[in-house]
């Protein structure tokens, strides 16, 4: 074997090793980009969950005077059904909502119902509302945790990624698309048969049957009929949709004008 052959073979080996190394680096870079995008999408999914938790809180407690509730009571003729005046119903509502958010320890409101002065809530009401309070406050905590996780991940990528603005917009668009599909499917299901969906919700999130009430003995179900919850779901959906749009606008503005702003 002459010197030229040896040199030629060495060149071929070098090129082969170099190409293999280059391809591996290129593949690793692609994999890293995919992983970065995936983690960013997870972070944005957390942002959407936090937005949902905030939207539920805003829909339920956004009006300190509970005007939405008053309109619903009038719509479903609750005062006539309970033989109560609207002021007494709103008084009960205020204490119930304070209990739900943890401001009151015991759910007990003495008022005039059906011509008798008595506690509006019975023991079954109290047990179920304890479960509801745990679920509601637990959901708010989950939203807070999701927001912290999202903030940590996005802050890390903001420091690491040069084109983080485009990355965040793309990740949020993907997360928004996923939630949009889920929302549309749930919307269709609720519009077709709200009662069945509402029942499934209770079976999924409650481990007992305390949510099944008797209108003859349980005043709370007469104050909060199924129509009220149907309207509340719509109210939450509207707030949730508005919050998601605002987040998208903020990300778009940052992507478009971030350098100009700075």
N, C-alpha and C positions, 0 to 999 in steps of 0.2 A: 504494500500500500504506500503510495507516494505522498509527499507533503501536501499537494493540492487536494487530494482526496480527504486527507485528515482534516484540513482546514474547512473544506466544504461540509464534511460531516459535523464538525463542531458548530458551524453556522446554522445548519439545519436543526441540531439539538437545541441551540440557544433560542432560535426563532420559535421552536415548538414550545419550549418552557416559557418563553416570554408571552406568547399568545395565550397559553393556558392560564398563566398568572393574570394577564390582562382580562381575559374572559371571566375568571373567578372574581376579580375585583369589580368588574362591571355587573356581574350577577349579584354580588353582595350589596352593591350600591342600589340596585333595583329592589332587592329584598328589603333593604333598610328603608327605602322610600315607601314601599308598600306597608311596612310595619308602622312607620310614622303616620301614614294616612289612616291606618286602622285604629291606632291609639287615639288620634285626633278625633275620629268619628265617635269612638267610645266617649271621649271627653264631651263632645257636643251632644251625644245622647244624654249624658248626665245634665248638661245645661237644659235640655228640653224637659227632663224629669223635674228639675228644680223650677223651671217655668210653670210646669203643671201644678206643682205644690203651691207656688205663689198664686196662681190663677184660682185655685180652689179657695185659698184663704181670702183673696180679694173678692171673689164672688159671694162668699159667705159673710165676711166681716167688712167689706169695703165701705159699707154705709152704716155708720154708727147709730143712725136713727131707724134702721131696718125698714126703710120705705118699701123695698122689694117684697118683704114678708107681708107688710100691710096690704099691698096691692093683691098679693096672692090670696090672703084671707078674704078679701072682698070678692075676688074673682070666683072663689069656690064656696062662698057663702058660709064661711066657718062660724061666724058669730051667730047666725041663725041656727046652725046645727047644734052648737054647744049652749045656746041660750045665754050668751055672754055679750057684753058690750066690747067694742074694739079696744078700748083703753085697757081693760082687764086682760084681753088676749095679748096685747103688746107687752104688758107687764110680765106675763108668763114667759113670753118669747125672750125678753131681755135676760131674765134669770136663767132660762134654758141655755142661751148662747154664752152667758158668763160661765156656766158650768162646763159647757163643751170645750172651752178654751182653757179651763183650769183655774178660773178666777173664783169659783165657788166650789166648796168641798161636797156639799150635799144638794141633790136636786129635789127641792121641796118648796112649793109655792101654794100658800093658802089663798084661795080666791073664791068668787061666787060662780059656780057652774051649775047649770040647769036649776037655778033658783036656790041652791044650797051652798053654804060656805064650807069648803072642804079643800083638801090637798088636791091640786090638779093632777099630780103624778102619783101613780100607784107603784108598788114594788117592782112589777114587771117593767114598767117604764124606766125606773131607776137602774135596773140591772142592764137593760139594753143600752141605755144612754151611757153607762159606764164603758161598755164595749165600744160604742161610737166615739167617745172621747179618746180612748186609747188608740183607736184607728186614726182619728183625725190628727192628734198630736204626734203619733208615730209617723204619719205621712209627711208632716211638716219637718220633722227631724231628718227623714230620708232625703227630702229636698235640700236641706241645709248641708248634709254630708255630700250629696251629689255636686252641689255648687262648689264646695271646698276641693273635692277631687278634681273637678273640671278646671278650676282656677290654677291648681298646682301643675297639672299636665300642660295646660296652655301657656302658662308662664315659662315652663321649661322649654317648650318648643319655640316660644318667642325669642328666647336667648340663643337657641341653637340653630334655628332655621332662618336662612336669609330671606326666603320668600314666604314668611309665615302668614302674611295677609291673605295670599292666595290659598294657602293650605287651610287656614281657618274657614274661609268662605266655602271651599270645596267640601270640607268635612261637615260643616253645618248643613249644606245643601243635601248631602247624603243622609244625614241624620233626620233632617226635615222630611225628606222623601219617604223614609221608613215610617216615621210617625204619621205622615199624611195618609199612607196606605192603611195603617192601623186605625186611624181616625175615621176614614171613609167607611171601612168595614163595620166599625162599631156604630157609626151614624146610621148606616143602612139597617143594621140589626135592631137598634133602638127605635127607629122610625117604623119598622115593620111590626114589632111586638115589644113594646116597652116593658110590659108586665113580666114577661118571661126573662128578659135581660136583667131586670131589677131583681128578680128572684135568684137568678144565677149569681149576680153580684153578692147578694147576701150569703148564699151558700159557700162562696169562695172565701169571703173575708170574715165570716162569723162561724164559730164552732158550736153554736147552739141554735135553738129555734125561738129565742126570746124576741126576735124581730117579727114574729107572726102575732098580730094583735087582733083583739076582738073589739069592734067599734062600739059594742054595747057597754063594755066595761072599761075600755082604755081610751081616755079622752085625747091622748097625744096623737093617735092615728086619725082622729077626726079633725084635729087642728092642722095636721100635716098629711093631707091625702096624697094619693099617688100622683095626681096632676101637679102638685107642688114640686115634687122631686123631678118630674119630667121637665118642668120649666127651669128648675135649678140646673139640671144637666145642660140645657141649652145656654143658660147664662154663663156657666163655667166654660163651655165650649167657645163662646164669643170672646170672653176675656182671654182665654188660652190662645186663640187664634190671633188676637191683637198683639199679645206679648211676643209670640213667635215672629210676627211681621216686624215688630219694632227691633227685635234682635237681628233679624236679617238686614234691615236698613242700616243699623249701626255697623255691622260687619262690612256692608257694601261701601259705606262712607269711609270707613277706615282703609279699606282696600284701595279706594279711588283717590282719596285726598290726604292720606296719612302724612306723606312727605311734605305736602303743601302746608298742612296745618302746623307741622313742626318747623 
